[in-house]
Structures are given as C-alpha cells and as structure tokens.
Amino acid sequence: MHSTYATTATTLELPFKRPFDWTRLIAFIGGRASAGVESVEGGVYRRAIEWRGDDGIVEVRPHERKHRLIVTVQGDAARHADELAAPLSRMFDVHADPHAISQCLSRDPMLAPLVEAAPGLRVPGAWSGFELVVRTIVGQQVSVKGASTIMGRIVQRAGRRIDGHAHEGTAWRFPTPSELAAADLEKIGMPGKRIETVQRFAHAVATGALPIDTPGADPEHVKCELLAMPGIGPWTVGYVAMRALRDPDAWPDADLVLMQAIAGREPSLMKPAQRRAYTERWRPWRAYAAMHLWNGVAAETGLARGG
C-alpha cells in the first residue's frame, strides 16, 4: 500500500483540564514504546496506525498556549480523523479531572508530597489494548529496556513494514492478533512458556474470545478472561486495567516497585497484606496513586520503573 502522507493531513484538537503533565506522560509511554511502531522525539508522540483498512501516522503534541493537545493525522487514515478523537482522548487521559484526583490523594501524607511534585500526572493509556497486553507479557521479569528490545523483534518478525514511509521510528505496523498467533517466535529472546502465553493470548483475541479492543466490551469480562489464561497473573491484569481498560481505580497487585515504595515511605507497614490494606484509602483513584509512586521512584533513582 503506497503512502500519500505528503498530500493528506488533518488536524484535531483534544481539550484537557489543567494541570496536565505532558512531559511525564510521554516519557512513560516513550520508555515503553514498541520500536518501529511508535516513538517519542522532541516532546512529540508519533505512531503508525491502521484504521478501517487505511494506513497513516498520528502525531500528538501539546499546544503552547491553549489547554489542548494538537493531533495531526497523515496518510489515508486522515479521512477518519473525527473517529480517532475518542481513542486518542482515552490514550492521553484528557478527560481526567486533576483537581478531584489530587484533592483525594493529597489527603494521605504518603502521597501528598508526590502529588505536589507532579500535579496533573496522568495515567498513560495505549493506542491498542492488544499491543499493550503483548508488551506486558513480554515485560514479565525483564527490565523496561529489555522488554522494548524484544517488542522490536516481534514487530520485525510478525509485523508489516509500511511502503513509502518516511519516518523510520514508525515505519512498521504492529502485527494483528492472527499474524502474531501464527508467527514463528523461536529464538526471539523470550522463554518458551512466555512465547506460548503471547500466542495463546493473540489467538484468543483473533478468534473474538477475548474482546480486548472491542468498543462496549465489559471490562470485568475481559479481566476474568485474562486472569484465566496460564502465564497471566493479577499484576498483569491490574496493569492492563489501568492502561488499556482505563479503570481509574485499577491497582497492579503485588508490583514489587510499588510495594517497596509504600514500605519505604511507611516502614510500619511490614507485611504485604498491610500494604494492600493501606491502598484502600486511595480509592477511587488507585491507578493515579500507582503512577505517583512509580514517578517518585523514577525521580529518586533516575530509572524507568514500573510497567
């Protein structure tokens, strides 16, 4: 399919409520981006997309003065620009009410300094729930950087290069569920059991058994189906609920970085059960609490941690 990117471009504006921490939002997404499919460069998010059979590139950046994100859609997909506003609004969490969230979380002395240090922190979403789950499975027990390397290999092994595409960082289409289910993932740098989990998941999405990206699908059903799969545990489901299912109260249970962050800030919480009970006070915004804690650890260590 040949590109018409140079000739077709449409612009959208996505308004948000201030404060809006764009810098941390795209740093999180960029650190976990699927190499070749999406990139973050110079404060701009960019990715290759396919919408109703048309290829394109999406670029997202904040407006310098207005309280909105500016989205540019290039290529044949530009003809569907109006339909793209909803998934992009979800991905960049523009509908969040930062005042309500910070009012709730600031009541807790553990989170108050973190909220003050990063007002307007958002929960980063994902363009594709399918892609995010694959990335999350790949990321089990490996570093953020290691997971990105393997994702790049998966893209090149099972994805499709877009013809006539100018931007190397987004020149690939992420494999469809059926392409990934059928791909040869031998010697890709992942344990065999994890390859099985990725392909079992891809097959379930391809056959419609797991409606991860189906509009109107019941998130509770998706969570139960995911949890029932061998190789997918409560942490993965909580993380996917945060970023793909957009549950503002999702909590990635037993996340080691979060547990250490809680214990480090409140040493009296010795046991995991005590730490878990403590998180109840952050309802209904536990996903934002997780982001603040991960952000706090990243600020202290200089490392991308969490997810």
C-alpha distance (Angstrom), angle and dihedral (degrees) to the residues before:
residue distance angle dihedral
M1 . . .
H2 3.80 . .
S3 3.73 121.8 .
T4 3.80 126.2 -113.2
Y5 3.80 92.4 -179.6
A6 3.77 94.9 128.8
T7 3.80 93.5 57.2
T8 3.81 103.5 38.6
A9 3.79 124.8 57.2
T10 3.79 132.1 145.2
T11 3.80 128.4 -172.9
L12 3.81 127.6 -143.5
E13 3.79 130.5 -175.5
L14 3.82 121.9 -144.7
P15 3.83 112.1 -165.3
F16 3.82 120.2 -148.7
K17 3.80 139.4 -178.2
R18 3.77 116.0 -105.3
P19 2.95 138.2 -87.6
F20 3.81 95.2 57.7
D21 3.80 118.7 170.5
W22 3.80 100.2 -151.3
T23 3.80 94.0 161.8
R24 3.80 95.8 59.6
L25 3.81 92.7 38.1
I26 3.79 94.9 58.5
A27 3.81 93.2 36.9
F28 3.83 87.0 60.5
I29 3.81 93.2 45.5
G30 3.81 92.9 42.3
G31 3.79 93.0 51.2
R32 3.81 89.5 55.9
A33 3.82 99.0 35.8
S34 3.82 121.6 138.8
A35 3.81 101.6 -110.6
G36 3.79 112.3 -119.7
V37 3.81 92.2 14.7
E38 3.80 103.8 62.2
S39 3.79 136.0 11.1
V40 3.78 142.7 -178.4
E41 3.81 114.2 -146.3
G42 3.79 128.9 161.3
G43 3.79 93.2 -8.7
V44 3.83 93.0 -53.0
Y45 3.81 124.8 116.6
R46 3.80 114.2 -146.0
R47 3.80 133.3 177.1
A48 3.77 143.7 162.9
I49 3.80 112.3 -114.2
E50 3.77 138.8 -175.9
W51 3.81 118.5 -153.1
R52 3.80 124.0 176.8
G53 3.80 90.2 -19.7
D54 3.82 95.7 -49.3
D55 3.82 124.1 115.3
G56 3.77 123.8 -139.8
I57 3.78 148.5 141.1
V58 3.77 125.1 -108.9
E59 3.80 121.1 -155.4
V60 3.82 121.4 -171.7
R61 3.81 127.4 -171.1
P62 3.81 135.0 153.5
H63 3.81 119.4 -102.4
E64 3.82 110.7 -112.7
R65 3.81 94.5 -128.5
K66 3.79 112.3 6.6
H67 3.80 120.1 75.8
R68 3.77 94.1 -113.3
L69 3.76 146.1 90.9
I70 3.80 118.0 -115.9
V71 3.80 114.0 -139.5
T72 3.80 122.0 -166.4
V73 3.81 117.2 -166.4
Q74 3.81 115.1 -164.5
G75 3.76 129.4 -172.8
D76 3.80 132.2 23.3
A77 3.81 91.0 -38.1
A78 3.84 87.5 68.7
R79 3.80 88.8 83.1
H80 3.84 87.3 69.2
A81 3.81 94.4 47.3
D82 3.82 95.1 125.5
E83 3.80 90.9 55.7
L84 3.81 90.7 52.7
A85 3.82 94.0 62.2
A86 3.84 93.1 79.7
P87 3.83 99.5 51.0
L88 3.82 91.6 41.9
S89 3.82 91.5 49.1
R90 3.80 88.4 53.3
M91 3.80 92.6 45.8
F92 3.81 93.9 52.8
D93 3.82 94.8 37.4
V94 3.81 93.4 -127.6
H95 3.82 93.7 156.2
A96 3.82 93.7 61.5
D97 3.81 117.6 117.8
P98 3.82 102.5 -136.2
H99 3.82 93.3 -171.7
A100 3.81 94.4 56.1
I101 3.81 90.8 45.8
S102 3.81 96.2 47.6
Q103 3.82 92.0 43.6
C104 3.80 89.8 57.8
L105 3.82 98.9 40.5
S106 3.83 95.4 42.0
R107 3.80 89.9 64.2
D108 3.81 88.1 73.1
P109 3.82 113.0 78.3
M110 3.82 90.1 -146.4
L111 3.82 93.7 59.0
A112 3.83 101.0 29.7
P113 3.84 95.8 86.6
L114 3.82 91.2 44.8
V115 3.81 92.3 50.9
E116 3.80 90.0 47.6
A117 3.83 90.9 50.5
A118 3.82 93.9 49.7
P119 3.81 110.9 26.5
G120 3.77 113.5 179.5
L121 3.81 94.2 27.1
R122 3.80 108.5 166.3
V123 3.80 133.5 -157.0
P124 3.82 104.8 -112.7
G125 3.78 112.1 -128.0
A126 3.78 129.3 -162.6
W127 3.77 134.4 -115.6
S128 3.80 89.4 -135.1
G129 3.79 126.1 27.0
F130 3.80 88.2 -159.6
E131 3.81 92.0 55.6
L132 3.82 91.2 45.8
V133 3.81 93.6 52.8
V134 3.82 90.5 49.4
R135 3.82 89.2 49.8
T136 3.81 90.8 48.4
I137 3.81 93.6 50.9
V138 3.82 90.4 46.2
G139 3.82 88.2 50.2
Q140 3.80 95.2 56.5
Q141 3.82 108.1 124.4
V142 3.82 94.7 -11.4
S143 3.80 131.0 97.8
V144 3.80 122.7 -93.9
K145 3.82 88.4 -109.4
G146 3.82 93.5 47.2
A147 3.81 91.3 51.7
S148 3.82 90.7 51.4
T149 3.81 90.4 53.3
I150 3.82 92.3 52.8
M151 3.82 91.5 45.2
G152 3.81 88.5 55.5
R153 3.82 89.5 53.3
I154 3.81 91.6 49.0
V155 3.81 90.0 51.8
Q156 3.81 92.3 51.5
R157 3.82 93.5 42.6
A158 3.82 98.8 45.7
G159 3.82 107.8 11.2
R160 3.77 130.2 80.7
R161 3.77 129.7 -111.6
I162 3.81 112.2 -129.1
D163 3.82 113.1 -126.3
G164 3.79 119.5 -117.5
H165 3.77 93.1 6.6
A166 3.80 114.9 160.8
H167 3.81 101.9 -164.5
E168 3.81 111.8 71.5
G169 3.82 93.9 -163.2
T170 3.81 90.9 62.9
A171 3.81 102.7 28.0
W172 3.81 94.9 115.7
R173 3.79 134.6 75.3
F174 3.80 113.0 -139.2
P175 3.82 110.2 -116.0
T176 3.79 117.2 -93.2
P177 3.83 116.6 -118.5
S178 3.83 91.4 -100.6
E179 3.84 92.4 47.2
L180 3.80 91.4 51.0
A181 3.81 93.5 44.3
A182 3.82 89.9 55.3
A183 3.84 98.7 39.0
D184 3.80 125.7 113.6
L185 3.81 103.6 -117.9
E186 3.81 97.0 171.4
K187 3.83 115.4 138.7
I188 3.79 92.7 8.5
G189 3.81 92.8 131.7
M190 3.81 97.7 -97.8
P191 3.81 129.4 110.7
G192 3.82 113.4 -102.6
K193 3.81 92.5 -115.2
R194 3.79 91.0 55.7
I195 3.82 91.5 48.6
E196 3.82 87.4 52.9
T197 3.83 90.4 51.4
V198 3.83 92.2 50.1
Q199 3.79 92.7 48.7
R200 3.81 94.6 42.9
F201 3.80 88.5 52.9
A202 3.84 92.2 46.1
H203 3.81 90.3 50.6
A204 3.84 91.7 50.5
V205 3.82 90.4 52.3
A206 3.82 92.8 43.9
T207 3.81 92.3 53.5
G208 3.81 93.4 45.6
A209 3.81 93.2 -114.3
L210 3.82 90.2 119.9
P211 3.85 111.7 39.6
I212 3.82 96.6 -162.9
D213 3.83 95.4 153.1
T214 3.80 100.1 24.6
P215 3.83 110.3 122.5
G216 3.79 110.5 -120.3
A217 3.83 94.7 18.1
D218 3.81 113.6 146.0
P219 3.84 108.3 -104.1
E220 3.83 91.3 -151.6
H221 3.82 90.0 56.3
V222 3.82 90.7 49.0
K223 3.83 91.0 49.5
C224 3.83 92.5 49.5
E225 3.82 92.1 47.8
L226 3.80 91.5 49.1
L227 3.80 93.2 47.4
A228 3.80 90.9 50.7
M229 3.82 91.0 59.8
P230 3.81 117.8 97.8
G231 3.81 109.7 -113.5
I232 3.82 95.1 27.9
G233 3.80 117.7 97.5
P234 3.82 139.0 177.3
W235 3.83 93.2 -81.3
T236 3.80 92.5 57.5
V237 3.80 92.4 45.3
G238 3.82 92.1 49.2
Y239 3.80 92.1 48.7
V240 3.81 92.5 47.4
A241 3.82 90.0 47.4
M242 3.82 88.8 54.7
R243 3.77 98.2 47.3
A244 3.83 107.6 24.4
L245 3.81 105.6 23.3
R246 3.83 90.1 39.3
D247 3.80 96.7 -136.6
P248 3.84 104.6 165.8
D249 3.82 89.6 -157.7
A250 3.82 97.4 48.2
W251 3.80 115.5 127.6
P252 3.83 124.2 -164.1
D253 3.78 95.2 -132.3
A254 3.82 119.3 -138.2
D255 3.82 92.9 8.2
L256 3.77 102.4 167.5
V257 3.82 95.6 -146.3
L258 3.81 91.9 49.8
M259 3.81 92.9 46.9
Q260 3.83 91.0 49.8
A261 3.80 91.2 46.5
I262 3.82 91.7 52.2
A263 3.82 93.0 45.7
G264 3.82 90.9 46.2
R265 3.79 91.9 53.8
E266 3.82 95.3 40.3
P267 3.84 110.2 26.8
S268 3.84 92.0 -179.4
L269 3.83 88.0 73.1
M270 3.81 93.7 84.2
K271 3.79 101.6 158.7
P272 3.83 130.2 58.0
A273 3.83 89.4 -124.2
Q274 3.83 90.2 56.6
R275 3.79 91.6 48.5
R276 3.81 90.6 48.4
A277 3.82 90.9 49.8
Y278 3.81 89.8 50.5
T279 3.82 91.2 59.0
E280 3.81 90.2 63.4
R281 3.82 89.3 79.9
W282 3.83 89.1 64.6
R283 3.81 94.5 62.4
P284 3.01 130.8 154.4
W285 3.85 89.8 23.4
R286 3.82 104.0 46.0
A287 3.83 92.8 130.9
Y288 3.83 88.3 61.0
A289 3.81 90.5 46.0
A290 3.82 88.4 54.7
M291 3.81 90.4 51.2
H292 3.82 91.4 50.3
L293 3.80 92.0 49.9
W294 3.82 93.1 46.7
N295 3.79 89.0 46.5
G296 3.82 90.7 50.5
V297 3.81 91.4 52.1
A298 3.82 91.2 47.1
A299 3.82 90.0 50.8
E300 3.83 91.8 49.9
T301 3.81 97.5 43.9
G302 3.80 102.9 27.3
L303 3.82 88.2 -130.1
A304 3.81 130.1 119.2
R305 3.79 101.5 -115.3
G306 3.77 132.1 174.6
G307 3.79 127.5 39.7
